[in-house]
Amino acid sequence: MKGPARMLQGKMRAVRTLAAVSRRAMSTGDNYIQETRIPTMHFQDSIPRLPIPVLKDTATRFLYAASPLISEAEMNETKKLMDDFLAGPGPALHKAIVDRDKSRYSSFISEPWFDMYLKNRDPLPLNINPQLTFDDDLNKTTQSVRAASMVRTIAKFYRTVTDGKLIPDMFHTQACMGGTGTGFFSFLNGKGGSKEFEMVCSMLPRSVAFYGAYLYGTYPLDMSQYNNLFMSTRVPGVGRDMLKKSSGSRHIIVQRGNDFWAVDILRKDGSVVPAGELESTFDYIAKQDPLPETVSLGVLTSQNRDVWAKDRMALVDNPANGASVEMIDSAIFSLCLEDDAPTDFIEAQNHFLFSKASNRWFDKSFQLIVNPNGRTALNFEHAWGDGVAVLRLVNEVHAASLAAPVPIRVQAQSAPRRVTFEYSAQIKAASERAAAEHAKVAQSTMTSGLEHPGFTSAYIKANNLGLDGCLQMCFQLAHYKLAGYTAPTYESANQSMYKHGRTETVRSATPESHLMCQVFADPKSSAAQKDAALRTAVKNHGRLTKEALMGKGWDRHVYALKHEAERQNLPIPAVFTGAAAKKLGEIILSTSTLSSPAIDGGGFGPVGPNCYAIGYTTGKLRGLDDPAIKGEDGLAASVSFLSTEVVQVA
């Protein structure tokens, strides 16, 4: 397949192209946000499998990625260890992966990647769960009204997915044969997504439907992650968590302070509860006094996973509590009605990401958080998926909610039910301990915003530079100026064009970026030399991104090789425990970009004590530090890190 990498660059960018397609298919029905001629999962069986990289190519890429990060002596040792691996256990481990993959419906990385997330013992807030902030709805500015509109729309999205009426995730190149645009099928150019396209693809068997779309230049994307979007929760276990998927639920869980409520959003016949009834229910909950002597249980979900696993076992040891926890686990999703409404943008982003653990249940697949002023965000657990389904949810729900009228309050047919708990001395002590621990982490997390007017996508493209590559090189240079060395860097490349694809790492720190930083740091360098070095580094970043999108990265293959060694009770190969692997494994710059008209902010946490979490985009600026630039186009970025003091970089 040619062409898709160029068009799918950037994390989850392909999904954003769905908005225009979805709008024309919007349904005015009470239970669906849209309907489709092509069933939602119609392409799933025929989507290509994620290719397994060639072992020697992975070895070469590993050494290349390590080269700007380690000393010459460490590189020589790493090369020797890699030679030993290739001459020793490497081929057998690789063959075992390939042989097992032949009999799998899934991808070779799916099982190891789930394992990686579920064995991670770090707390979910900051380390795992990101958040996306919805753009405001100026017609729905009170908590109960915005919550009712959003919840009803999510319920309709849920029905749309489960009934197979959601338009499949697709990327239309409008050039036949997967983007080439030439040859016998050139008469199909420009017809991707047309009624003809829909008719033809819907008539094809699921086993070959992908290839029909491919003729039109359309790439159907993997939608397996939608299966865990609703009625899903991550259950803590000692050593390893599990993903629990429920069925048949009609309720969501509503958190208000320390209190929990179960609220039906579907009737017994499956129809969606009207927004007016939901608004009445949420307003009622918001006005109720909290139960006396309640304990924050939500904060327990912010702990180290082994600690929380033991606390949860102690909690559910009481049968009544076990039934209440089951109500939370089985809920379609969680709604958090907040007391606080930060007005400062950075403070609000932290608020949605991590700062209020008492009114959260971080284990749920996602939590919809609504402030008293109607400001809304979605905080989601990451093990079950990589954000493709979440972004589609956000885009579709935001558009449909904006179009929906302001709810008119009416009496709800079904009253909300309190979900109550009995608190032992052990649980009370655990809650106090968890709150204190989370407060320490929250207080040590610092976030700064950066806005630079004029540095726009149009400006960068006008100078014949790749947008993402140019921004990534900015981060490389900034860190080099700050610390004097090139740092291990993570950028995510989505692999949803493959069956059960997850992500691959784009290693933005390269020999080319390192040389660029050296050229820029040298006062003797001319403008022409800096320009040449930048262009070389940006072009190389584009190459790496394309390879990652096409299944030709190295990180996931190496992880699978290590996982295979563990499966066979073999020692981890020395090359993957040596100096290079340790350096590559400590991410210093964790970066992610996301742009959508539905989103007005978002964030994720630093993944280590020395990590900078950098979220970035281009677009309209807020004027965070300079009101004069508000509304101008430019670069916007936020940087979060763990520290006891603020570091200023000139």
C-alpha positions as CSV (number, residue, x, y, z in Angstrom):
1,M,0.0,0.0,0.0
2,K,1.4,3.4,-1.0
3,G,0.5,6.8,0.1
4,P,-1.3,6.4,3.5
5,A,1.7,7.4,5.7
6,R,1.9,10.8,4.2
7,M,-1.8,11.5,4.8
8,L,-2.0,9.9,8.2
9,Q,0.8,11.7,9.9
10,G,0.2,12.8,13.5
11,K,-1.5,11.1,16.3
12,M,-5.1,10.2,15.5
13,R,-5.2,12.8,12.7
14,A,-7.1,10.4,10.4
15,V,-10.1,10.3,12.7
16,R,-10.4,14.1,12.5
17,T,-11.3,13.8,8.8
18,L,-14.5,12.1,9.8
19,A,-16.3,15.2,10.8
20,A,-17.5,16.3,7.4
21,V,-18.6,12.8,6.5
22,S,-20.5,12.4,9.7
23,R,-22.3,15.7,9.5
24,R,-24.0,14.8,6.2
25,A,-25.2,11.5,7.8
26,M,-26.5,13.1,11.0
27,S,-29.8,11.6,12.0
28,T,-32.5,13.6,13.8
29,G,-33.8,10.4,15.5
30,D,-34.1,10.2,19.3
31,N,-31.7,7.3,19.7
32,Y,-28.9,7.7,17.2
33,I,-26.5,10.5,16.3
34,Q,-26.2,9.2,12.7
35,E,-27.0,6.2,10.5
36,T,-24.8,4.5,8.0
37,R,-25.3,2.2,5.0
38,I,-22.0,0.5,5.8
39,P,-22.3,-1.3,9.2
40,T,-19.9,0.0,11.8
41,M,-17.7,-3.1,11.9
42,H,-18.1,-4.1,8.3
43,F,-14.4,-3.7,7.4
44,Q,-13.0,-5.1,10.6
45,D,-12.3,-8.7,9.4
46,S,-10.5,-7.7,6.3
47,I,-8.3,-4.8,7.6
48,P,-4.6,-5.8,7.0
49,R,-2.6,-7.3,9.8
50,L,0.2,-5.2,11.4
51,P,3.4,-6.3,9.7
52,I,6.2,-7.6,11.9
53,P,9.5,-5.8,11.1
54,V,12.5,-7.6,9.8
55,L,14.8,-8.5,12.7
56,K,17.9,-7.0,11.2
57,D,16.1,-3.8,10.4
58,T,15.0,-3.5,14.0
59,A,18.6,-4.0,15.2
60,T,19.8,-1.2,12.8
61,R,17.0,1.2,13.9
62,F,17.7,0.5,17.6
63,L,21.4,1.4,17.2
64,Y,20.5,4.4,15.2
65,A,18.1,5.7,17.8
66,A,20.6,5.1,20.6
67,S,23.6,6.8,18.8
68,P,22.9,10.4,19.8
69,L,22.2,9.5,23.4
70,I,25.2,7.4,24.6
71,S,29.0,7.6,24.6
72,E,31.2,6.1,22.0
73,A,32.3,3.4,24.4
74,E,28.7,2.6,25.3
75,M,27.9,2.4,21.5
76,N,30.7,0.0,20.9
77,E,29.5,-2.2,23.7
78,T,25.9,-2.0,22.5
79,K,26.9,-3.0,18.9
80,K,28.7,-6.1,20.4
81,L,25.7,-7.0,22.4
82,M,23.4,-6.6,19.4
83,D,25.7,-8.9,17.3
84,D,25.5,-11.4,20.1
85,F,21.7,-11.1,20.1
86,L,21.5,-11.6,16.3
87,A,23.8,-14.6,16.4
88,G,22.2,-16.0,19.5
89,P,18.6,-15.9,20.8
90,G,17.3,-13.2,18.5
91,P,16.2,-15.3,15.4
92,A,14.5,-17.9,17.5
93,L,12.5,-15.3,19.5
94,H,11.6,-13.5,16.3
95,K,10.4,-16.8,14.7
96,A,8.3,-17.6,17.7
97,I,6.5,-14.2,17.3
98,V,6.0,-14.7,13.6
99,D,4.7,-18.3,13.9
100,R,2.3,-17.3,16.6
101,D,1.1,-14.4,14.6
102,K,0.1,-16.6,11.7
103,S,-2.7,-18.2,13.8
104,R,-3.9,-14.9,15.4
105,Y,-6.8,-12.7,14.5
106,S,-5.2,-9.9,16.3
107,S,-1.8,-8.1,15.9
108,F,1.5,-9.4,17.2
109,I,1.7,-6.4,19.6
110,S,-1.8,-6.4,21.0
111,E,-1.3,-9.0,23.8
112,P,2.1,-7.7,24.9
113,W,0.9,-4.1,24.9
114,F,-2.1,-4.9,27.0
115,D,0.3,-6.7,29.3
116,M,2.5,-3.7,29.5
117,Y,-0.3,-1.3,30.6
118,L,-1.9,-3.8,33.0
119,K,1.3,-4.7,34.7
120,N,2.3,-1.0,35.2
121,R,2.0,-0.3,38.9
122,D,2.1,3.5,38.6
123,P,-0.9,5.5,39.7
124,L,-3.3,6.2,36.8
125,P,-3.5,10.0,37.2
126,L,-0.6,11.8,35.4
127,N,1.1,8.5,34.5
128,I,-1.6,6.9,32.4
129,N,-4.8,8.9,32.1
130,P,-4.9,12.0,29.7
131,Q,-7.7,14.5,29.5
132,L,-9.4,16.3,26.6
133,T,-11.3,19.6,27.3
134,F,-14.4,20.3,25.2
135,D,-14.9,23.6,23.6
136,D,-17.6,25.6,25.4
137,D,-21.3,25.6,24.4
138,L,-22.3,29.2,24.9
139,N,-26.0,28.2,25.1
140,K,-25.5,25.7,27.9
141,T,-23.5,27.4,30.6
142,T,-24.9,25.7,33.8
143,Q,-23.7,22.4,35.1
144,S,-27.0,20.5,35.0
145,V,-27.9,21.7,31.5
146,R,-24.5,21.0,29.9
147,A,-24.2,17.7,31.7
148,A,-27.7,16.7,30.5
149,S,-27.0,17.6,26.9
150,M,-23.6,15.9,26.9
151,V,-24.8,12.7,28.6
152,R,-27.8,12.3,26.4
153,T,-25.6,12.7,23.3
154,I,-23.1,10.2,24.6
155,A,-26.0,7.8,25.2
156,K,-27.0,8.3,21.6
157,F,-23.4,7.7,20.5
158,Y,-23.4,4.5,22.6
159,R,-26.6,3.3,20.9
160,T,-25.2,4.2,17.5
161,V,-22.1,2.2,18.0
162,T,-23.8,-0.9,19.6
163,D,-26.4,-1.0,16.9
164,G,-23.8,-0.8,14.1
165,K,-25.1,2.6,12.8
166,L,-21.9,4.6,13.4
167,I,-20.1,5.4,10.1
168,P,-16.9,3.3,10.1
169,D,-13.6,5.1,10.7
170,M,-12.2,5.8,7.2
171,F,-9.6,7.9,5.6
172,H,-10.4,9.0,2.0
173,T,-7.5,9.9,-0.2
174,Q,-9.8,10.5,-3.2
175,A,-7.2,8.7,-5.3
176,C,-7.8,5.2,-6.4
177,M,-5.7,2.1,-5.5
178,G,-4.9,3.3,-2.0
179,G,-3.8,6.8,-3.0
180,T,-1.9,6.2,-6.3
181,G,-4.7,7.7,-8.4
182,T,-3.5,6.0,-11.6
183,G,-4.2,2.9,-13.6
184,F,-7.4,1.1,-14.7
185,F,-9.4,2.2,-11.6
186,S,-8.6,5.9,-12.1
187,F,-12.3,6.4,-12.9
188,L,-12.9,5.9,-9.2
189,N,-10.8,9.0,-8.2
190,G,-12.8,11.4,-6.1
191,K,-15.5,8.9,-5.3
192,G,-14.4,7.8,-1.8
193,G,-17.3,8.3,0.6
194,S,-19.8,8.8,-2.2
195,K,-23.2,7.0,-2.3
196,E,-21.7,4.7,-4.9
197,F,-18.8,3.9,-2.6
198,E,-21.2,3.1,0.2
199,M,-23.4,0.9,-1.9
200,V,-20.5,-1.1,-3.3
201,C,-18.7,-1.6,0.0
202,S,-21.9,-2.5,1.9
203,M,-22.6,-5.3,-0.6
204,L,-19.1,-6.8,-0.3
205,P,-18.6,-9.6,2.3
206,R,-16.8,-8.6,5.4
207,S,-13.9,-10.8,4.5
208,V,-13.0,-8.6,1.5
209,A,-14.7,-5.3,2.2
210,F,-11.4,-3.5,2.9
211,Y,-10.1,-4.2,-0.5
212,G,-13.2,-2.7,-2.2
213,A,-12.7,0.5,-0.2
214,Y,-9.0,0.4,-1.2
215,L,-9.9,0.5,-4.9
216,Y,-11.6,3.8,-4.2
217,G,-8.5,5.1,-2.4
218,T,-10.1,4.8,1.0
219,Y,-8.5,3.2,4.1
220,P,-10.9,1.8,6.6
221,L,-9.4,2.0,10.1
222,D,-9.4,-0.5,13.0
223,M,-12.4,0.0,15.3
224,S,-11.7,-2.8,17.8
225,Q,-11.1,-0.3,20.6
226,Y,-14.7,0.8,20.5
227,N,-15.6,-2.5,22.2
228,N,-14.1,-1.2,25.5
229,L,-15.3,2.4,25.3
230,F,-18.5,1.7,27.3
231,M,-19.3,-0.4,30.3
232,S,-15.6,-1.0,30.9
233,T,-13.3,-0.5,33.8
234,R,-9.8,-1.3,34.8
235,V,-9.9,-3.5,38.0
236,P,-6.7,-3.4,40.1
237,G,-4.9,-6.6,40.9
238,V,-1.6,-7.4,42.7
239,G,1.0,-7.6,40.0
240,R,-1.4,-7.1,37.1
241,D,-4.8,-5.4,36.6
242,M,-7.6,-6.7,34.4
243,L,-10.0,-5.0,32.0
244,K,-13.6,-5.8,33.0
245,K,-16.3,-5.5,30.3
246,S,-19.9,-5.5,31.5
247,S,-23.1,-5.9,29.5
248,G,-26.7,-5.0,29.7
249,S,-26.3,-1.8,31.8
250,R,-28.6,1.1,31.4
251,H,-27.1,3.4,34.0
252,I,-24.1,5.7,34.5
253,I,-22.5,6.5,37.8
254,V,-22.6,10.1,39.0
255,Q,-20.1,11.4,41.5
256,R,-20.8,14.5,43.5
257,G,-18.1,15.0,46.1
258,N,-17.8,11.8,48.0
259,D,-21.3,10.6,47.0
260,F,-22.2,8.2,44.2
261,W,-25.5,8.0,42.4
262,A,-26.8,5.5,39.7
263,V,-28.7,7.3,37.0
264,D,-30.5,5.5,34.1
265,I,-29.8,7.0,30.7
266,L,-31.6,4.3,28.8
267,R,-35.2,3.1,29.2
268,K,-35.9,-0.6,29.6
269,D,-36.7,-0.7,25.8
270,G,-33.2,0.7,25.1
271,S,-34.4,4.2,24.1
272,V,-32.4,7.2,25.3
273,V,-33.7,9.2,28.3
274,P,-34.6,12.8,27.2
275,A,-32.3,15.6,28.1
276,G,-35.0,17.4,30.1
277,E,-35.3,14.5,32.5
278,L,-31.5,14.2,32.8
279,E,-31.2,17.9,33.6
280,S,-33.9,17.5,36.3
281,T,-32.0,14.6,37.8
282,F,-28.6,16.2,37.8
283,D,-29.9,19.4,39.3
284,Y,-31.6,17.3,42.0
285,I,-28.3,15.5,42.8
286,A,-26.3,18.8,42.9
287,K,-28.7,20.2,45.5
288,Q,-28.6,17.2,47.9
289,D,-26.6,17.4,51.1
290,P,-23.8,14.9,51.3
291,L,-24.3,11.8,53.5
292,P,-22.9,12.3,56.9
293,E,-19.4,10.8,57.7
294,T,-18.8,9.9,54.1
295,V,-15.2,8.9,53.0
296,S,-13.6,9.7,49.7
297,L,-13.4,6.4,47.9
298,G,-12.6,7.9,44.5
299,V,-9.2,9.0,45.8
300,L,-8.3,5.3,46.3
301,T,-8.2,4.9,42.5
302,S,-5.3,7.4,42.4
303,Q,-2.9,5.1,44.2
304,N,-0.2,2.7,43.2
305,R,-2.0,-0.2,41.6
306,D,-0.9,-2.9,44.1
307,V,-1.9,-0.6,47.0
308,W,-5.3,0.1,45.5
309,A,-5.7,-3.6,44.7
310,K,-5.4,-4.5,48.4
311,D,-7.6,-1.6,49.4
312,R,-10.3,-2.7,46.9
313,M,-10.2,-6.2,48.2
314,A,-10.7,-4.9,51.7
315,L,-13.5,-2.7,50.5
316,V,-15.5,-5.4,48.7
317,D,-15.0,-7.9,51.4
318,N,-18.2,-6.4,52.7
319,P,-20.9,-7.8,50.5
320,A,-22.9,-4.5,50.5
321,N,-19.8,-2.6,49.4
322,G,-19.2,-5.3,46.7
323,A,-22.6,-4.7,45.2
324,S,-21.9,-0.9,45.2
325,V,-18.5,-1.3,43.5
326,E,-20.2,-3.5,40.9
327,M,-22.6,-0.6,40.1
328,I,-19.6,1.5,39.4
329,D,-17.8,-1.1,37.4
330,S,-20.8,-1.9,35.2
331,A,-21.8,1.7,34.6
332,I,-21.8,2.8,30.9
333,F,-19.5,5.6,32.0
334,S,-18.9,8.0,34.9
335,L,-20.1,11.6,35.3
336,C,-18.3,13.8,37.8
337,L,-20.3,16.9,38.9
338,E,-17.7,19.3,40.2
339,D,-17.9,22.0,42.9
340,D,-14.9,23.9,41.6
341,A,-14.7,26.0,38.4
342,P,-11.1,27.3,37.9
343,T,-11.0,30.3,35.5
344,D,-7.3,30.3,34.9
345,F,-6.6,28.1,31.8
346,I,-3.6,26.2,33.1
347,E,-5.2,25.7,36.4
348,A,-8.4,24.3,34.7
349,Q,-6.3,21.9,32.6
350,N,-4.6,20.5,35.7
351,H,-8.0,20.4,37.4
352,F,-9.3,18.1,34.7
353,L,-6.2,16.0,34.5
354,F,-5.3,15.2,38.1
355,S,-5.9,17.7,40.9
356,K,-9.3,16.6,42.2
357,A,-8.9,12.9,42.9
358,S,-11.7,12.7,45.5
359,N,-14.3,13.3,42.9
360,R,-13.0,10.8,40.3
361,W,-13.0,7.1,39.5
362,F,-9.8,6.9,37.4
363,D,-10.4,3.2,36.6
364,K,-13.5,3.8,34.4
365,S,-12.9,3.8,30.7
366,F,-13.8,7.5,30.7
367,Q,-15.1,10.1,33.1
368,L,-17.1,13.1,31.9
369,I,-16.2,16.0,34.2
370,V,-18.6,19.0,34.3
371,N,-17.9,22.2,36.2
372,P,-20.5,24.5,37.7
373,N,-20.0,26.9,34.8
374,G,-20.6,24.2,32.2
375,R,-16.9,23.7,31.3
376,T,-16.5,20.1,30.4
377,A,-13.7,17.6,29.9
378,L,-13.2,13.9,29.4
379,N,-10.5,12.0,31.4
380,F,-9.9,8.5,30.1
381,E,-8.0,5.4,31.2
382,H,-5.4,4.4,28.6
383,A,-5.0,0.6,28.8
384,W,-8.0,-0.3,26.8
385,G,-7.2,2.0,23.8
386,D,-5.0,4.8,22.4
387,G,-7.5,7.6,21.9
388,V,-8.9,7.0,18.4
389,A,-12.3,5.9,19.7
390,V,-12.2,8.7,22.3
391,L,-11.4,11.4,19.8
392,R,-14.3,10.2,17.6
393,L,-16.5,10.2,20.6
394,V,-15.4,13.8,21.5
395,N,-15.9,15.1,17.9
396,E,-19.3,13.5,17.3
397,V,-20.7,14.3,20.8
398,H,-19.5,17.9,20.7
399,A,-21.1,18.6,17.3
400,A,-24.4,16.8,18.2
401,S,-24.6,18.5,21.6
402,L,-24.0,21.9,20.1
403,A,-26.8,21.3,17.6
404,A,-29.2,20.1,20.3
405,P,-31.6,22.6,21.9
406,V,-31.3,23.7,25.5
407,P,-33.0,21.1,27.6
408,I,-36.3,22.0,29.1
409,R,-36.5,20.5,32.6
410,V,-39.2,17.9,33.1
411,Q,-39.9,15.4,35.9
412,A,-37.7,12.3,35.5
413,Q,-39.6,9.0,35.1
414,S,-36.8,7.2,37.0
415,A,-35.3,8.6,40.2
416,P,-31.6,8.5,40.8
417,R,-30.4,5.8,43.3
418,R,-27.8,6.5,45.9
419,V,-24.9,4.1,45.8
420,T,-23.9,3.7,49.5
421,F,-20.9,2.2,51.3
422,E,-20.0,1.1,54.8
423,Y,-16.6,2.3,55.9
424,S,-14.3,0.3,58.0
425,A,-11.5,1.8,60.0
426,Q,-9.1,0.3,57.4
427,I,-10.8,2.0,54.5
428,K,-11.0,5.3,56.3
429,A,-7.2,5.2,57.0
430,A,-6.6,4.1,53.4
431,S,-8.5,7.1,52.1
432,E,-6.6,9.6,54.2
433,R,-3.3,8.0,53.2
434,A,-4.2,8.1,49.5
435,A,-5.4,11.7,49.7
436,A,-2.2,12.8,51.3
437,E,0.0,10.9,48.7
438,H,-2.0,12.3,45.8
439,A,-1.8,15.9,47.2
440,K,2.0,15.6,47.3
441,V,2.2,14.5,43.7
442,A,-0.2,17.2,42.6
443,Q,1.7,19.9,44.4
444,S,5.0,18.9,42.8
445,T,3.5,18.9,39.3
446,M,4.1,22.2,37.5
447,T,2.6,23.3,34.2
448,S,3.6,26.2,32.0
449,G,2.0,27.5,28.8
450,L,3.8,28.9,25.8
451,E,2.3,30.9,23.0
452,H,4.2,32.2,20.0
453,P,2.3,34.3,17.4
454,G,3.1,34.0,13.8
455,F,4.6,30.5,14.0
456,T,1.7,28.9,12.2
457,S,1.2,25.8,10.1
458,A,0.8,28.1,7.0
459,Y,4.1,29.8,7.8
460,I,5.9,26.6,8.3
461,K,4.5,25.0,5.2
462,A,5.2,28.1,3.2
463,N,8.9,27.6,4.1
464,N,8.7,24.1,2.7
465,L,9.1,22.4,6.1
466,G,7.0,19.6,7.6
467,L,4.8,21.0,10.3
468,D,5.2,18.3,12.9
469,G,8.9,17.8,12.2
470,C,9.6,21.5,12.5
471,L,7.8,21.7,15.9
472,Q,9.6,18.5,17.1
473,M,12.9,20.1,16.2
474,C,12.0,23.2,18.3
475,F,11.6,20.9,21.3
476,Q,14.9,19.2,20.6
477,L,16.7,22.6,20.4
478,A,14.9,23.9,23.5
479,H,16.1,21.0,25.6
480,Y,19.6,21.2,24.2
481,K,19.8,24.8,25.2
482,L,18.4,24.0,28.6
483,A,20.5,20.9,29.4
484,G,23.3,20.8,26.9
485,Y,22.5,17.3,25.6
486,T,20.1,15.4,23.4
487,A,17.3,13.7,25.3
488,P,15.3,10.5,24.6
489,T,12.0,11.7,23.0
490,Y,8.6,10.0,22.6
491,E,6.1,10.9,20.0
492,S,3.1,8.6,19.2
493,A,2.3,7.3,15.7
494,N,-1.1,5.7,15.5
495,Q,-1.4,2.4,13.7
496,S,-5.1,2.1,13.4
497,M,-4.7,1.4,9.7
498,Y,-3.9,-2.2,10.8
499,K,-6.0,-4.7,12.6
500,H,-5.7,-4.2,16.3
501,G,-2.9,-1.8,15.8
502,R,-1.9,0.3,18.8
503,T,0.8,2.9,18.5
504,E,4.5,3.0,17.5
505,T,7.1,5.4,18.9
506,V,8.6,8.1,16.7
507,R,12.0,8.8,18.2
508,S,12.4,12.5,17.4
509,A,16.0,12.6,18.9
510,T,18.2,11.5,16.0
511,P,21.8,12.0,14.8
512,E,20.3,14.6,12.5
513,S,18.5,16.5,15.2
514,H,21.6,16.3,17.5
515,L,23.7,17.8,14.7
516,M,21.1,20.5,14.2
517,C,21.3,21.4,17.8
518,Q,25.1,21.6,17.7
519,V,24.9,23.8,14.6
520,F,22.4,26.2,16.3
521,A,24.5,26.3,19.5
522,D,27.7,27.2,17.6
523,P,28.0,31.0,17.5
524,K,30.1,30.6,14.3
525,S,27.3,28.9,12.4
526,S,25.8,30.9,9.5
527,A,22.1,31.3,8.8
528,A,22.6,29.0,5.7
529,Q,24.2,26.3,7.8
530,K,21.4,26.5,10.4
531,D,18.8,26.4,7.6
532,A,20.4,23.3,6.0
533,A,20.7,21.5,9.4
534,L,17.1,22.2,10.3
535,R,15.8,21.0,6.9
536,T,17.8,17.8,7.1
537,A,16.5,17.1,10.6
538,V,12.9,17.8,9.7
539,K,13.0,15.7,6.5
540,N,14.5,12.8,8.5
541,H,11.7,13.2,11.1
542,G,9.2,12.8,8.3
543,R,10.9,9.6,7.2
544,L,10.8,8.1,10.7
545,T,7.1,9.1,11.1
546,K,6.2,7.4,7.8
547,E,8.1,4.3,8.8
548,A,6.3,4.2,12.2
549,L,2.9,4.6,10.6
550,M,3.7,1.8,8.2
551,G,4.7,-0.7,10.8
552,K,8.4,-0.2,10.4
553,G,9.4,1.2,13.8
554,W,11.5,-0.7,16.3
555,D,10.1,0.0,19.8
556,R,7.1,-2.4,19.6
557,H,9.1,-5.1,18.0
558,V,11.7,-4.9,20.7
559,Y,9.0,-5.0,23.4
560,A,7.5,-8.1,21.7
561,L,10.9,-9.8,21.7
562,K,11.4,-9.1,25.4
563,H,7.9,-10.3,26.1
564,E,8.6,-13.5,24.1
565,A,11.7,-14.2,26.2
566,E,9.7,-13.8,29.4
567,R,7.0,-16.1,28.0
568,Q,9.7,-18.8,27.4
569,N,11.2,-18.2,30.8
570,L,14.4,-17.0,29.2
571,P,16.6,-14.1,30.4
572,I,16.0,-10.7,28.7
573,P,18.7,-10.4,26.0
574,A,21.6,-8.3,27.3
575,V,21.3,-5.7,24.5
576,F,17.9,-4.8,25.8
577,T,19.1,-4.3,29.4
578,G,22.3,-2.4,28.7
579,A,23.3,1.2,28.7
580,A,21.6,2.0,25.4
581,A,18.3,0.4,26.4
582,K,18.3,2.1,29.8
583,K,18.9,5.5,28.1
584,L,16.2,4.9,25.5
585,G,13.8,3.7,28.2
586,E,13.9,6.9,30.3
587,I,11.8,9.3,28.2
588,I,12.7,12.9,28.9
589,L,10.5,14.6,26.3
590,S,7.1,13.0,26.0
591,T,5.2,14.8,23.3
592,S,1.7,14.7,21.7
593,T,-0.2,16.9,19.3
594,L,-3.9,17.0,18.7
595,S,-6.2,19.5,16.9
596,S,-9.9,19.4,16.6
597,P,-12.7,22.0,16.6
598,A,-14.3,20.1,19.4
599,I,-11.3,20.5,21.7
600,D,-10.3,23.6,23.7
601,G,-7.4,22.1,25.7
602,G,-6.1,18.8,27.0
603,G,-3.1,17.3,28.7
604,F,-1.2,14.4,30.0
605,G,1.4,14.0,32.7
606,P,5.1,13.5,32.8
607,V,6.0,9.8,32.8
608,G,9.0,10.1,35.1
609,P,10.8,12.4,37.5
610,N,12.9,14.0,34.8
611,C,10.3,14.0,32.1
612,Y,8.7,17.0,30.4
613,A,5.2,16.3,29.1
614,I,4.7,18.6,26.0
615,G,1.3,19.0,24.4
616,Y,1.3,21.3,21.4
617,T,-0.8,22.5,18.5
618,T,-1.1,25.5,16.1
619,G,-4.1,27.7,15.9
620,K,-5.8,30.7,17.7
621,L,-3.9,31.8,20.8
622,R,-5.4,32.7,24.2
623,G,-3.0,35.4,25.2
624,L,-2.2,33.6,28.4
625,D,0.8,35.9,29.3
626,D,0.2,38.6,26.7
627,P,-3.4,39.7,26.1
628,A,-2.2,41.6,23.0
629,I,-1.8,38.3,21.1
630,K,-5.2,36.9,21.9
631,G,-6.9,35.6,18.8
632,E,-3.8,35.6,16.7
633,D,-2.6,32.4,15.0
634,G,0.5,30.7,16.3
635,L,2.1,27.9,18.2
636,A,0.6,26.9,21.5
637,A,2.2,24.4,23.9
638,S,2.0,23.3,27.5
639,V,4.8,21.7,29.5
640,S,4.2,19.7,32.6
641,F,7.0,18.4,34.8
642,L,7.7,17.2,38.4
643,S,9.8,19.7,40.3
644,T,10.1,21.8,43.4
645,E,11.2,24.9,41.6
646,V,10.4,26.6,38.3
647,V,13.2,26.6,35.6
648,Q,13.2,29.5,33.2
649,V,14.6,28.9,29.7
650,A,15.7,32.0,27.7
